[in-house]
Amino acid sequence: MALLLCEHGWDVLARNWTTKGGELDLVVRDGGRLRFVEVKLRQPDDPVGLECVDARKLGRVRHAAEAFLLGYDDLVDEMCLMVAMVTPRDGKLDIELFDDP
């Protein structure tokens, strides 16, 4: 996932960044845009979508993002949560990206 975002011009700032009570799968930046990326692996034909990122999970990501920002000094114009739904299919990965689910 990180490699794909790098190929699209994003800089990876952190992977699997943890704090007490939360984790960020990826933190990426493109200019002044900062994204906290939650990566979800699902099986082919799995009907579960964004509902797997429930209120509890969002709270944990928010807590971790706030902790990350306490130690982050660069200016940010825009930030949000991005969910990456990754589905292995025919030897490849299908990836759907959603901003602010």
Backbone bond lengths (Angstrom), bond angles and torsions (degrees), N, CA, C in turn:
res aa  C-N    CA-C-N  psi(-1)  N-CA   C-N-CA  omega(-1)  CA-C   N-CA-C  phi
1 M - - - 1.440 - - 1.524 110.32 -
2 A 1.322 116.82 -45.18 1.458 120.92 179.98 1.522 110.96 -60.82
3 L 1.320 116.69 -41.20 1.459 121.00 179.77 1.525 110.86 -61.73
4 L 1.314 117.26 -43.20 1.460 120.96 178.86 1.526 110.99 -60.31
5 L 1.319 117.35 -45.37 1.456 120.46 179.45 1.526 111.01 -65.19
6 C 1.330 117.47 -36.62 1.462 120.77 175.81 1.524 110.96 -62.70
7 E 1.326 116.43 -40.51 1.465 120.73 178.42 1.522 111.97 -62.84
8 H 1.326 116.89 -23.68 1.462 121.71 178.91 1.533 111.99 -97.51
9 G 1.334 117.01 14.36 1.453 121.11 172.93 1.514 116.61 93.72
10 W 1.316 117.98 3.61 1.466 120.65 179.16 1.532 109.13 -85.21
11 D 1.319 116.11 146.00 1.461 121.89 173.26 1.521 108.40 -98.82
12 V 1.316 116.57 130.48 1.465 120.84 178.00 1.520 108.11 -85.54
13 L 1.324 115.94 118.89 1.460 121.65 179.76 1.518 112.37 -93.93
14 A 1.336 116.66 -30.54 1.469 120.09 -178.33 1.522 109.72 -158.02
15 R 1.324 115.03 148.70 1.471 122.83 173.84 1.520 107.66 -128.61
16 N 1.328 115.07 135.68 1.471 120.66 178.28 1.536 111.81 48.61
17 W 1.308 115.14 47.71 1.463 122.04 179.78 1.515 108.60 -78.72
18 T 1.328 116.42 125.57 1.469 119.42 -175.75 1.513 111.92 -122.04
19 T 1.305 113.69 152.46 1.450 123.34 172.74 1.522 105.77 -145.02
20 K 1.293 117.05 165.89 1.458 118.98 178.88 1.531 109.46 -59.40
21 G 1.314 116.24 119.72 1.460 120.56 176.99 1.514 115.42 90.93
22 G 1.354 118.66 5.93 1.459 117.95 179.15 1.510 113.35 -173.27
23 E 1.327 114.85 162.52 1.459 121.73 179.50 1.517 108.93 -144.68
24 L 1.339 115.16 145.69 1.459 122.20 173.64 1.519 107.07 -114.40
25 D 1.331 117.16 120.67 1.463 119.81 179.77 1.523 110.26 -63.09
26 L 1.330 116.08 -48.05 1.468 121.84 177.82 1.522 109.21 -143.79
27 V 1.320 115.27 147.62 1.459 121.34 167.58 1.525 104.82 -124.32
28 V 1.329 116.38 122.65 1.461 121.09 -177.56 1.526 110.18 -128.57
29 R 1.333 114.16 157.21 1.462 120.01 -178.38 1.523 109.76 -139.37
30 D 1.319 115.48 139.70 1.462 122.97 173.32 1.521 105.78 -133.21
31 G 1.326 116.48 100.83 1.461 120.08 -175.00 1.519 109.39 62.91
32 G 1.327 116.76 -123.66 1.455 121.30 179.24 1.509 114.20 -90.32
33 R 1.345 117.52 6.18 1.470 121.27 -178.86 1.524 109.35 -97.50
34 L 1.312 115.55 127.05 1.463 122.31 179.26 1.520 108.56 -117.59
35 R 1.341 116.54 133.26 1.462 121.36 179.48 1.518 109.93 -127.43
36 F 1.324 114.47 135.11 1.452 122.05 171.41 1.523 104.90 -100.31
37 V 1.323 117.13 112.92 1.460 121.89 -170.06 1.527 110.81 -101.92
38 E 1.317 115.66 121.82 1.470 123.26 173.26 1.523 106.36 -98.76
39 V 1.324 117.24 117.61 1.460 122.10 -178.30 1.520 109.04 -99.23
40 K 1.326 116.15 126.53 1.464 122.11 179.72 1.527 108.91 -122.49
41 L 1.321 115.96 121.96 1.458 122.12 176.31 1.518 107.90 -92.55
42 R 1.316 116.09 131.31 1.465 118.99 176.29 1.518 108.65 -133.39
43 Q 1.301 115.23 157.84 1.455 121.46 -179.06 1.529 109.83 -83.64
44 P 1.343 117.12 153.18 1.465 119.37 177.00 1.529 110.57 -54.47
45 D 1.298 116.07 141.42 1.473 123.94 179.17 1.528 113.18 65.44
46 D 1.327 116.73 15.65 1.461 120.38 175.30 1.529 107.60 -78.01
47 P 1.321 117.64 121.34 1.464 119.33 -176.61 1.527 114.06 -75.25
48 V 1.322 117.33 -10.39 1.465 120.08 -178.22 1.522 109.28 -71.22
49 G 1.311 115.55 129.80 1.457 121.25 179.48 1.508 111.21 -120.71
50 L 1.307 115.59 -131.16 1.455 120.68 -176.12 1.522 113.77 -64.45
51 E 1.346 116.82 -17.21 1.468 118.00 179.23 1.528 112.30 -63.70
52 C 1.345 117.31 -13.39 1.468 119.12 176.67 1.532 111.04 -71.63
53 V 1.320 116.93 -14.19 1.462 121.16 174.40 1.523 106.42 -98.81
54 D 1.322 114.78 83.33 1.462 120.87 -174.44 1.531 111.39 -85.33
55 A 1.315 115.83 -179.05 1.461 121.53 -176.88 1.533 111.73 -59.48
56 R 1.312 116.96 -38.88 1.466 120.12 179.34 1.526 110.62 -63.58
57 K 1.339 116.51 -45.76 1.460 121.08 179.55 1.524 110.15 -63.89
58 L 1.324 117.15 -43.48 1.465 120.41 178.39 1.528 110.97 -59.26
59 G 1.325 116.82 -39.26 1.459 120.60 178.20 1.518 112.13 -63.30
60 R 1.328 116.45 -40.54 1.462 120.78 179.78 1.527 110.95 -67.77
61 V 1.333 116.22 -40.29 1.469 120.17 177.79 1.530 109.71 -66.09
62 R 1.314 116.49 -42.92 1.469 120.28 179.14 1.527 111.03 -60.67
63 H 1.323 116.33 -44.05 1.459 120.80 178.24 1.533 110.14 -59.50
64 A 1.316 117.10 -46.49 1.463 121.32 -179.67 1.527 110.76 -65.42
65 A 1.338 117.54 -39.95 1.462 120.65 179.26 1.527 110.93 -63.44
66 E 1.319 116.52 -41.63 1.466 120.09 177.95 1.524 110.72 -62.68
67 A 1.322 117.47 -41.43 1.461 121.45 177.96 1.528 110.69 -65.04
68 F 1.324 117.25 -41.55 1.465 121.41 178.21 1.527 110.22 -60.64
69 L 1.321 116.67 -44.44 1.463 121.00 -177.10 1.523 112.76 -65.69
70 L 1.327 117.68 -26.65 1.465 120.22 177.43 1.526 111.93 -59.59
71 G 1.331 116.85 -30.40 1.464 120.55 -179.79 1.516 113.57 -104.71
72 Y 1.322 117.55 12.65 1.469 121.77 -175.74 1.515 109.09 -109.39
73 D 1.335 117.07 120.50 1.452 120.97 -172.34 1.533 115.52 -100.43
74 D 1.315 118.89 -14.25 1.466 120.59 -177.13 1.521 111.13 -72.17
75 L 1.321 115.58 152.16 1.458 120.79 176.18 1.514 110.72 -71.01
76 V 1.309 116.08 143.37 1.466 121.94 180.00 1.525 107.71 -130.58
77 D 1.341 115.98 128.50 1.463 121.39 177.23 1.521 111.53 -85.78
78 E 1.322 115.18 -33.27 1.466 120.59 -172.78 1.521 108.25 -151.84
79 M 1.319 116.63 140.55 1.463 119.87 174.50 1.516 109.06 -146.61
80 C 1.324 115.58 150.05 1.452 119.81 176.26 1.523 109.63 -166.05
81 L 1.310 114.19 173.06 1.455 121.91 174.37 1.521 108.30 -86.77
82 M 1.313 115.38 135.31 1.458 121.46 173.46 1.527 106.70 -119.81
83 V 1.315 116.81 132.65 1.464 120.93 175.31 1.515 107.71 -106.57
84 A 1.325 116.19 130.21 1.461 122.51 176.47 1.523 107.78 -109.78
85 M 1.326 116.37 111.96 1.461 121.59 176.41 1.530 107.19 -92.55
86 V 1.331 117.28 115.76 1.458 123.03 -174.67 1.527 108.56 -112.69
87 T 1.340 115.19 124.28 1.461 121.13 -179.44 1.526 109.40 -126.40
88 P 1.353 118.13 117.84 1.469 119.05 174.91 1.531 109.34 -72.08
89 R 1.331 115.45 132.14 1.459 119.42 -178.30 1.531 108.77 -152.07
90 D 1.328 116.44 120.90 1.465 122.19 176.93 1.529 112.86 54.09
91 G 1.324 116.68 43.10 1.452 121.08 177.32 1.519 114.96 77.84
92 K 1.315 117.47 3.79 1.464 122.12 178.66 1.517 109.18 -125.52
93 L 1.312 115.67 171.29 1.455 120.53 176.93 1.521 109.88 -110.77
94 D 1.321 116.75 122.46 1.456 121.74 170.46 1.516 106.82 -87.15
95 I 1.314 116.85 127.95 1.459 120.76 -177.39 1.522 109.55 -126.05
96 E 1.330 114.87 126.73 1.455 121.78 174.13 1.521 107.35 -115.27
97 L 1.331 116.73 131.16 1.461 121.77 179.86 1.517 109.42 -110.19
98 F 1.328 115.42 134.72 1.461 121.84 179.55 1.527 108.16 -129.58
99 D 1.328 117.22 124.95 1.462 121.86 173.73 1.513 108.92 -89.68
100 D 1.339 116.17 139.66 1.455 122.64 175.87 1.529 113.83 41.40
101 P 1.352 116.37 70.25 1.483 118.91 -177.63 1.510 111.86 -64.17
